[in-house]
Amino acid sequence: MTSRTRSESAGVGVAGADVGASLIKVATREAGNGTRYHTFPAGDLEAAAARLAASRPARVAVTGGGAPHLARLLTSDTARVAEFDAWSAGARHLLREGGREPERFLLVSLGTGTSALLVDPSGVRRVGGTALGGGTLVGLGRALLGTSRFEEIAALAAAGDRRRVDLLVRDVYPEGGFQLPPDINAASFARLARLAHGEAPAPADVAHALMGLVGENVALICCGLAAATGVEPIVFGGSPLRGNPALEDVLRLVCLAFGRQPIFLPQGEFAGALGALERAAADA
């Protein structure tokens, strides 16, 4: 379990939980509006329920695919919140805290997979997404790097260079004359097919290429959705971005290249839990 503290105020009034396929995110609000954040593995429902019970909230709101399973373990007053509504409310709260809240934006929920939500004054609706996400990184990390520890994969990626794994435009057109810049990716992981027998890529380079594979495709899809819905800001949140500068860099560069404004939510992995908490507070 990990815990992040934004206030040490005593007493808790409301709480929210976002039960995803990989992680359970919990937000508890104390007297004076202080909020504390906690993370648990998805399989550790009992620990999440115990943490919520220890905070003695008057009301808990839950969201996410595993919300019904957690709700059955809670004895406090509990409500269910639609996942996209929770994410929208939490994102708006975090944007306001950061002093920037666009009226209309594309909200990208990077979780085990990825959903793209259009948020505007009329509400929130899902406009697209992709099966690529944190689950892809962890699954391929286990298959290619021998580890499914997300923190280890992210640390490796920060030290790697994907250009030694991906095939670049300059590799395909060494004499130039092509309309794309020579140093951009032409084919993910394709350089590995050119390695000499017995030669192996460095694990850090493979990890960095994994971030490129997921980040480029997520960003390209979301830029297309942003263009189709007429929005410039693309707001990113989700656990795969935590401590992962390699993934954030890829998302930022692609968005800027396509004329979009990338915004990365602070504490963005807790947007759903925070949005659920806001609903609990409103109904308490």
C-alpha positions as CSV (number, residue, x, y, z in Angstrom):
1,M,0.0,0.0,0.0
2,T,1.1,3.5,-0.7
3,S,-0.2,6.7,0.9
4,R,0.0,10.3,-0.1
5,T,-0.9,13.1,2.3
6,R,-2.1,16.6,1.4
7,S,-3.3,17.5,4.9
8,E,-2.8,16.2,8.4
9,S,-6.2,17.6,9.6
10,A,-8.0,15.3,12.1
11,G,-11.3,13.7,11.4
12,V,-12.7,12.4,8.2
13,G,-16.2,13.3,6.8
14,V,-16.4,11.6,3.4
15,A,-14.5,9.3,1.2
16,G,-14.3,8.1,-2.4
17,A,-12.9,4.9,-4.0
18,D,-12.1,4.1,-7.6
19,V,-11.8,0.3,-8.0
20,G,-10.0,-0.4,-11.3
21,A,-8.7,-3.6,-12.9
22,S,-5.2,-3.0,-11.6
23,L,-5.4,-0.6,-8.6
24,I,-7.8,0.6,-6.0
25,K,-7.5,4.4,-5.5
26,V,-9.0,5.9,-2.3
27,A,-9.5,9.5,-1.3
28,T,-10.6,10.5,2.2
29,R,-11.4,14.1,3.2
30,E,-10.7,15.3,6.7
31,A,-12.0,18.2,8.7
32,G,-10.9,21.5,7.1
33,N,-11.2,20.0,3.6
34,G,-7.8,18.2,3.7
35,T,-7.7,15.2,1.4
36,R,-5.5,12.1,1.7
37,Y,-4.9,9.6,-1.1
38,H,-4.1,5.9,-0.8
39,T,-3.4,3.1,-3.4
40,F,-4.0,-0.6,-3.1
41,P,-3.6,-3.5,-5.5
42,A,-6.9,-4.4,-7.1
43,G,-6.9,-7.8,-5.4
44,D,-6.6,-6.3,-2.0
45,L,-10.2,-5.2,-1.5
46,E,-10.1,-6.0,2.2
47,A,-7.2,-3.6,2.8
48,A,-9.0,-0.8,1.0
49,A,-12.2,-1.5,3.0
50,A,-10.2,-1.5,6.2
51,R,-8.6,1.8,5.3
52,L,-12.0,3.3,4.6
53,A,-13.5,2.0,7.8
54,A,-10.5,3.4,9.8
55,S,-11.3,6.9,8.4
56,R,-14.9,6.6,9.8
57,P,-16.5,8.5,6.9
58,A,-20.2,9.6,7.2
59,R,-20.5,8.6,3.5
60,V,-18.5,6.7,0.9
61,A,-19.0,6.9,-2.8
62,V,-17.5,4.2,-5.0
63,T,-16.8,4.0,-8.8
64,G,-15.1,1.7,-11.3
65,G,-15.6,-1.8,-12.5
66,G,-14.9,-3.4,-9.1
67,A,-17.0,-0.9,-7.1
68,P,-19.8,-3.4,-6.2
69,H,-17.3,-5.8,-4.7
70,L,-15.8,-3.1,-2.5
71,A,-19.2,-1.8,-1.5
72,R,-20.2,-5.2,-0.1
73,L,-17.3,-4.9,2.4
74,L,-18.3,-1.5,3.7
75,T,-20.6,-0.8,6.6
76,S,-20.8,3.0,6.2
77,D,-23.5,4.7,4.0
78,T,-22.4,3.9,0.5
79,A,-23.3,5.3,-3.0
80,R,-22.3,4.2,-6.5
81,V,-21.1,6.8,-9.0
82,A,-20.8,6.3,-12.7
83,E,-17.1,6.1,-13.6
84,F,-17.0,8.8,-16.3
85,D,-19.0,11.2,-14.1
86,A,-16.5,10.6,-11.3
87,W,-13.5,11.1,-13.5
88,S,-14.9,14.4,-14.9
89,A,-15.7,15.8,-11.5
90,G,-12.3,14.8,-10.1
91,A,-10.4,16.2,-13.1
92,R,-12.3,19.6,-12.9
93,H,-11.4,19.8,-9.2
94,L,-7.7,19.1,-9.8
95,L,-7.7,21.6,-12.7
96,R,-9.2,24.3,-10.5
97,E,-6.6,23.6,-7.8
98,G,-3.9,24.1,-10.5
99,G,-5.5,27.4,-11.6
100,R,-6.5,26.3,-15.1
101,E,-9.9,24.8,-16.0
102,P,-10.7,25.0,-19.7
103,E,-14.5,25.0,-20.5
104,R,-14.2,22.1,-22.9
105,F,-11.4,19.5,-23.0
106,L,-10.7,15.9,-23.8
107,L,-10.0,14.0,-20.6
108,V,-7.8,10.9,-21.1
109,S,-8.1,8.3,-18.4
110,L,-5.0,6.2,-18.7
111,G,-5.6,3.0,-16.7
112,T,-5.2,-0.6,-17.5
113,G,-6.6,0.5,-20.9
114,T,-7.4,4.0,-22.0
115,S,-10.7,6.0,-22.3
116,A,-11.1,9.4,-23.9
117,L,-13.9,11.6,-22.5
118,L,-15.3,14.8,-23.9
119,V,-16.0,17.2,-21.0
120,D,-18.0,20.3,-21.6
121,P,-20.7,22.4,-19.9
122,S,-23.3,19.9,-20.9
123,G,-21.6,17.0,-19.1
124,V,-19.3,14.2,-20.0
125,R,-19.4,11.4,-22.6
126,R,-16.9,8.8,-23.8
127,V,-15.8,9.6,-27.4
128,G,-13.2,6.8,-27.9
129,G,-10.3,5.0,-26.4
130,T,-7.8,2.2,-26.9
131,A,-6.9,-1.2,-25.4
132,L,-3.4,0.1,-24.9
133,G,-2.6,1.4,-21.4
134,G,-0.9,0.5,-18.2
135,G,-1.9,-3.1,-18.5
136,T,0.0,-3.2,-21.8
137,L,3.1,-1.8,-20.2
138,V,3.0,-4.3,-17.3
139,G,2.1,-7.3,-19.4
140,L,4.8,-6.7,-22.0
141,G,7.2,-5.7,-19.2
142,R,6.8,-9.1,-17.8
143,A,7.1,-10.9,-21.2
144,L,10.1,-8.8,-22.4
145,L,11.9,-7.6,-19.3
146,G,11.1,-10.3,-16.7
147,T,9.3,-7.9,-14.4
148,S,5.7,-6.9,-13.8
149,R,6.6,-4.2,-11.3
150,F,5.5,-1.0,-12.8
151,E,7.9,1.2,-10.9
152,E,10.9,-0.9,-12.2
153,I,9.7,-0.7,-15.8
154,A,9.3,3.1,-15.5
155,A,12.7,3.5,-14.0
156,L,14.3,1.4,-16.7
157,A,12.5,3.5,-19.4
158,A,13.8,6.7,-17.9
159,A,17.4,5.5,-18.5
160,G,16.8,4.0,-21.9
161,D,16.9,5.1,-25.6
162,R,14.2,3.7,-27.8
163,R,16.1,4.6,-30.9
164,R,18.2,1.5,-30.4
165,V,15.0,-0.6,-30.6
166,D,12.6,1.3,-32.9
167,L,13.2,1.7,-36.6
168,L,13.5,5.4,-37.5
169,V,12.6,7.1,-40.7
170,R,16.3,7.7,-41.4
171,D,16.9,3.9,-41.2
172,V,14.4,3.5,-44.0
173,Y,15.5,6.5,-46.0
174,P,19.2,6.9,-45.2
175,E,19.7,9.4,-48.0
176,G,16.8,11.6,-46.9
177,G,14.4,13.1,-49.3
178,F,11.4,11.9,-47.4
179,Q,8.7,14.3,-46.1
180,L,9.0,13.2,-42.5
181,P,11.8,14.2,-40.1
182,P,14.6,11.5,-40.1
183,D,14.6,10.9,-36.3
184,I,10.9,10.0,-35.8
185,N,9.7,6.5,-35.3
186,A,8.9,4.5,-38.4
187,A,8.2,1.1,-36.8
188,S,8.1,0.2,-33.1
189,F,10.5,-2.6,-32.2
190,A,11.5,-3.2,-35.8
191,R,15.2,-2.6,-35.2
192,L,15.3,-5.8,-33.2
193,A,14.8,-7.8,-36.4
194,R,18.1,-6.4,-37.6
195,L,20.2,-7.5,-34.6
196,A,23.0,-10.0,-35.2
197,H,22.5,-13.5,-34.0
198,G,23.0,-13.6,-30.2
199,E,22.8,-9.9,-29.8
200,A,20.3,-8.6,-27.3
201,P,18.9,-5.1,-26.7
202,A,19.5,-3.4,-23.3
203,P,16.5,-3.8,-21.0
204,A,16.4,0.0,-20.5
205,D,16.1,0.6,-24.2
206,V,13.3,-2.0,-24.5
207,A,11.4,-0.3,-21.6
208,H,11.8,3.1,-23.3
209,A,10.4,1.6,-26.5
210,L,7.5,0.2,-24.6
211,M,6.6,3.7,-23.4
212,G,7.0,5.0,-27.0
213,L,4.7,2.2,-28.4
214,V,1.9,3.0,-25.9
215,G,2.4,6.7,-25.7
216,E,2.5,7.4,-29.4
217,N,-0.6,5.4,-30.1
218,V,-2.6,6.8,-27.2
219,A,-1.6,10.3,-28.2
220,L,-2.3,9.9,-31.9
221,I,-5.8,8.4,-31.1
222,C,-6.5,11.2,-28.7
223,C,-5.3,14.0,-31.0
224,G,-7.6,12.6,-33.7
225,L,-10.5,12.6,-31.2
226,A,-9.7,16.1,-30.0
227,A,-9.7,17.4,-33.6
228,A,-13.0,15.6,-34.4
229,T,-14.7,17.1,-31.3
230,G,-13.1,20.6,-31.8
231,V,-11.1,20.8,-28.6
232,E,-7.5,21.9,-28.1
233,P,-6.7,20.9,-24.5
234,I,-6.1,17.2,-23.8
235,V,-6.0,16.5,-20.1
236,F,-4.2,13.3,-19.0
237,G,-4.5,11.4,-15.8
238,G,-4.0,7.9,-14.6
239,S,-1.7,5.6,-12.7
240,P,0.6,4.8,-15.6
241,L,1.8,8.4,-15.6
242,R,2.9,8.3,-11.9
243,G,6.7,8.6,-11.8
244,N,6.9,7.9,-15.5
245,P,8.6,10.9,-17.3
246,A,9.3,8.8,-20.4
247,L,5.6,8.2,-21.1
248,E,4.7,11.8,-20.3
249,D,7.3,13.1,-22.7
250,V,6.0,11.0,-25.5
251,L,2.4,12.1,-24.9
252,R,3.5,15.8,-24.7
253,L,5.6,15.7,-27.9
254,V,2.9,14.1,-30.0
255,C,0.2,16.4,-28.8
256,L,2.3,19.5,-29.5
257,A,3.2,18.2,-32.9
258,F,-0.6,18.0,-33.7
259,G,-1.4,21.4,-32.4
260,R,-3.0,20.2,-29.1
261,Q,-2.4,21.5,-25.6
262,P,-1.4,18.7,-23.2
263,I,-2.2,19.1,-19.6
264,F,-1.1,16.6,-17.0
265,L,-3.1,16.4,-13.8
266,P,-1.3,16.5,-10.5
267,Q,-2.4,13.5,-8.5
268,G,-4.2,12.5,-11.7
269,E,-4.3,8.8,-10.9
270,F,-6.9,9.8,-8.2
271,A,-9.3,11.7,-10.4
272,G,-11.9,9.0,-10.2
273,A,-11.6,8.6,-6.4
274,L,-11.7,12.3,-5.9
275,G,-14.7,12.7,-8.1
276,A,-16.5,10.0,-6.2
277,L,-15.6,11.8,-2.9
278,E,-17.0,15.0,-4.3
279,R,-20.3,13.2,-5.0
280,A,-20.3,11.8,-1.4
281,A,-19.7,15.3,0.0
282,A,-22.5,16.8,-2.1
283,D,-24.9,14.1,-0.9
284,A,-23.8,14.0,2.8
